[in-house]
Amino acid sequence: MREEPTADTMSFTWRRLALIGALAATTALTIVVGVSDPHAPLVYPTRFLIWNLFLAWLPLLIACAFVIVRNKLALIPLGLAWLAFLPNAPYLITDLVHLGEGYELWRHILQYGFAAWTGVMLGVVSMRLVHRRIEADWGRAAGWAAVAASVILCAVGVVIGRFQRWNSWDLVTRPDAVVAQTMGWVRSPFAHVQSSGVAVAVAVFLAAAYLTMWAYESIGAAGH
């Protein structure tokens, strides 16, 4: 005889659907604001934002696979792929650099704002999924170590994407060049004050955003 779903199970399912729906809604809103621009539909900045949003969704999709897969050996390539694409999510914050003066400035502010919010949420949710899986399999210390490492590597990834103009695909096609240029920056952080400052700011912001979700989740659990 099939078991009937409990109220808790139904609530959990609806919450997951609401989460995906909300992220999809802000993604769609970003695109609609750009496409509806009467002066330049489907060109700058909409096209590159659509591409960046697509890349920002990849770490969440990989994190979902990370949670579902049962073979622990398969977690290694999935984890590496997730780390490679994770910086694409908070990277959307840095797209605000493209804001300029103009009649449609308000439209671009909304568009970049929606994109930045969506990117941060996609990154934080994917981090939470990976954190919970690692904590369940290897313990609390390993879970938080993974979070700390992902925050640091994510900040580095944003910098090499924004300032050095590498992308996630270059890690596969030209890993030696990416590593060499990145290590040059890491060895002399004070010689690149702007990029180092951005790295610190992104790391602090991403960590704070993640801790906000983690703490709120704990508050919600305590209320039941």
C-alpha positions as CSV (number, residue, x, y, z in Angstrom):
1,M,0.0,0.0,0.0
2,R,1.4,3.4,-1.0
3,E,2.1,5.9,1.8
4,E,0.2,9.2,1.7
5,P,2.5,12.2,1.7
6,T,2.7,13.9,5.1
7,A,2.0,17.6,5.7
8,D,5.8,18.2,6.2
9,T,6.6,16.4,2.9
10,M,4.1,18.5,1.0
11,S,5.4,21.7,2.6
12,F,9.0,20.8,1.7
13,T,8.0,20.1,-1.9
14,W,6.1,23.4,-2.2
15,R,9.0,25.3,-0.7
16,R,11.4,23.8,-3.3
17,L,9.0,24.7,-6.1
18,A,8.6,28.2,-4.7
19,L,12.4,28.6,-4.5
20,I,12.9,27.5,-8.2
21,G,9.9,29.6,-9.2
22,A,11.3,32.7,-7.5
23,L,14.7,32.4,-9.1
24,A,13.2,31.7,-12.5
25,A,10.9,34.8,-12.0
26,T,13.8,37.2,-11.3
27,T,15.7,35.7,-14.2
28,A,12.7,36.3,-16.5
29,L,12.2,39.8,-15.1
30,T,15.8,40.7,-15.9
31,I,15.3,39.5,-19.5
32,V,11.9,41.2,-19.9
33,V,13.2,44.6,-18.7
34,G,15.9,44.4,-21.3
35,V,13.8,43.0,-24.2
36,S,11.1,45.7,-23.6
37,D,13.7,48.5,-24.0
38,P,12.3,50.4,-27.0
39,H,15.7,51.9,-27.9
40,A,17.9,48.8,-28.0
41,P,16.0,45.5,-27.6
42,L,18.0,42.3,-27.4
43,V,21.4,44.1,-27.7
44,Y,23.7,45.6,-25.2
45,P,23.3,45.0,-22.3
46,T,20.6,42.4,-22.6
47,R,22.5,39.7,-24.6
48,F,25.5,39.4,-22.4
49,L,23.3,39.5,-19.3
50,I,21.2,36.6,-20.7
51,W,24.5,34.7,-21.2
52,N,25.8,35.5,-17.8
53,L,22.5,34.5,-16.2
54,F,22.7,31.1,-18.1
55,L,26.2,30.6,-16.6
56,A,25.0,31.6,-13.2
57,W,22.3,28.8,-13.3
58,L,24.9,26.1,-14.0
59,P,26.4,25.9,-10.4
60,L,22.8,25.4,-9.1
61,L,22.1,22.6,-11.6
62,I,25.4,21.0,-10.8
63,A,24.7,21.3,-7.1
64,C,21.4,19.5,-7.6
65,A,23.3,16.7,-9.2
66,F,25.8,16.7,-6.4
67,V,23.0,16.2,-3.9
68,I,21.2,13.5,-5.9
69,V,24.1,11.3,-6.9
70,R,24.8,8.3,-4.7
71,N,28.3,7.3,-5.9
72,K,30.7,9.2,-3.7
73,L,33.4,9.0,-6.4
74,A,31.1,10.9,-8.8
75,L,31.1,13.7,-6.3
76,I,34.7,14.6,-7.1
77,P,34.2,15.6,-10.8
78,L,30.8,17.2,-9.9
79,G,32.4,19.2,-7.1
80,L,35.2,20.4,-9.3
81,A,32.7,21.4,-12.0
82,W,30.6,23.2,-9.4
83,L,33.7,25.2,-8.1
84,A,34.6,26.1,-11.7
85,F,31.2,27.6,-12.5
86,L,30.3,29.0,-9.1
87,P,32.0,32.3,-9.6
88,N,29.6,33.0,-12.5
89,A,26.8,33.5,-10.0
90,P,28.2,36.4,-7.9
91,Y,30.1,37.7,-11.0
92,L,26.7,39.3,-12.0
93,I,27.3,41.8,-9.2
94,T,30.3,43.2,-11.1
95,D,28.2,43.8,-14.2
96,L,27.0,47.0,-12.5
97,V,30.3,48.5,-13.8
98,H,28.5,48.8,-17.2
99,L,26.0,51.3,-15.9
100,G,26.2,54.6,-17.6
101,E,24.3,57.8,-18.0
102,G,21.3,58.0,-20.4
103,Y,17.6,58.3,-20.8
104,E,17.1,54.7,-20.0
105,L,19.4,54.6,-16.9
106,W,16.5,53.6,-14.6
107,R,15.8,50.6,-16.8
108,H,19.4,49.5,-16.7
109,I,19.6,50.0,-13.0
110,L,16.6,47.6,-12.6
111,Q,18.0,45.1,-15.0
112,Y,21.4,45.0,-13.4
113,G,19.9,45.0,-10.0
114,F,17.6,42.0,-10.8
115,A,20.5,40.2,-12.4
116,A,22.8,40.8,-9.4
117,W,20.2,39.6,-6.9
118,T,19.5,36.5,-9.0
119,G,23.2,35.7,-9.3
120,V,23.8,36.0,-5.6
121,M,20.8,33.8,-4.7
122,L,21.8,31.2,-7.3
123,G,25.3,31.0,-5.8
124,V,24.1,30.9,-2.2
125,V,21.5,28.2,-2.8
126,S,24.0,26.0,-4.6
127,M,26.5,26.5,-1.8
128,R,23.8,25.4,0.7
129,L,23.0,22.3,-1.2
130,V,26.7,21.3,-1.5
131,H,27.3,22.2,2.2
132,R,24.5,20.0,3.4
133,R,25.6,17.0,1.3
134,I,29.2,17.2,2.4
135,E,28.2,17.7,6.1
136,A,25.9,14.7,5.9
137,D,28.6,12.4,4.4
138,W,31.8,13.7,6.1
139,G,30.8,15.8,9.1
140,R,30.3,19.4,10.1
141,A,34.0,20.4,10.0
142,A,34.2,19.2,6.4
143,G,31.0,21.0,5.4
144,W,32.2,24.4,6.8
145,A,35.7,23.9,5.3
146,A,34.0,23.4,1.9
147,V,32.0,26.6,2.4
148,A,35.1,28.6,3.3
149,A,37.1,27.3,0.4
150,S,34.2,27.9,-2.1
151,V,33.9,31.5,-0.8
152,I,37.6,32.2,-1.3
153,L,37.8,30.5,-4.7
154,C,34.7,32.2,-5.8
155,A,36.1,35.6,-5.0
156,V,39.3,34.7,-6.9
157,G,37.2,33.5,-9.8
158,V,35.2,36.8,-10.0
159,V,38.5,38.7,-10.1
160,I,40.1,36.7,-12.8
161,G,36.9,37.0,-14.8
162,R,36.4,40.7,-14.4
163,F,40.0,42.0,-14.4
164,Q,41.9,39.2,-16.3
165,R,39.0,38.4,-18.6
166,W,39.2,34.6,-18.2
167,N,36.0,32.5,-18.0
168,S,35.1,29.1,-16.7
169,W,35.6,27.4,-20.1
170,D,39.3,28.6,-20.1
171,L,39.9,26.5,-17.0
172,V,39.3,23.5,-19.3
173,T,40.9,24.8,-22.6
174,R,43.8,26.9,-21.2
175,P,44.3,25.9,-17.5
176,D,48.0,26.6,-17.5
177,A,47.5,30.2,-18.7
178,V,44.7,30.9,-16.2
179,V,46.7,29.5,-13.3
180,A,49.9,31.3,-14.2
181,Q,48.2,34.7,-14.4
182,T,46.2,34.1,-11.3
183,M,49.3,33.1,-9.3
184,G,51.0,36.2,-10.5
185,W,48.2,38.2,-8.9
186,V,48.1,36.1,-5.7
187,R,51.9,36.5,-5.2
188,S,51.6,40.3,-5.5
189,P,48.2,41.3,-4.2
190,F,49.2,44.8,-3.3
191,A,50.4,45.5,-6.8
192,H,46.8,45.1,-7.9
193,V,45.0,47.1,-5.3
194,Q,41.7,47.4,-7.2
195,S,41.3,43.7,-8.0
196,S,42.5,42.6,-4.5
197,G,39.9,45.0,-3.0
198,V,37.2,43.5,-5.2
199,A,38.2,40.0,-4.2
200,V,37.9,40.9,-0.5
201,A,34.6,42.6,-0.9
202,V,33.1,39.8,-2.9
203,A,34.3,37.2,-0.4
204,V,32.9,39.2,2.6
205,F,29.6,39.8,0.8
206,L,29.2,36.2,-0.4
207,A,30.0,34.9,3.1
208,A,27.6,37.3,4.7
209,A,24.8,36.3,2.2
210,Y,25.4,32.6,2.9
211,L,25.5,33.1,6.7
212,T,22.2,35.0,6.4
213,M,20.5,32.0,4.7
214,W,22.1,29.5,7.1
215,A,21.1,31.5,10.2
216,Y,17.5,32.1,8.9
217,E,17.2,28.4,8.1
218,S,18.2,27.7,11.7
219,I,15.7,30.2,13.0
220,G,12.9,28.6,10.9
221,A,13.8,25.1,12.2
222,A,13.8,26.3,15.8
223,G,10.3,27.7,15.4
224,H,8.7,24.2,14.7
